[in-house]
Amino acid sequence: MEQQLIEETLSFPTDVFAFDFMKTVERVGAFFNLYHYYDDNKALFEKLEENRSAELLASNQFFS
């Protein structure tokens, strides 16, 4: 949900937030929630990335 809110937020003109305070608060909250999610799970994402790299290397085929 946060990712969708952020993408939608970036598509809005900047003056939208000057008129709707609650929308602004909701959008700022989404940015913080997503940031903290990635920050809290940083080690997990790094481990997944390492595993994925190893899988890609193992599945790589060379043709001669």
DALIN-V783558 format. One record per run of one state. SS is the DSSP state (A for helix, B for strand, O for the rest). FROM is the first residue (numbers start at 1). TO is the last residue. If there is no record, write none. Layout:
BEGIN
SS,FROM,TO / SS,FROM,TO
END
This chain:
BEGIN
O,1,1 / A,2,11 / O,12,15 / A,16,19 / O,20,20 / A,21,40 / O,41,41 / A,42,59 / O,60,64
END
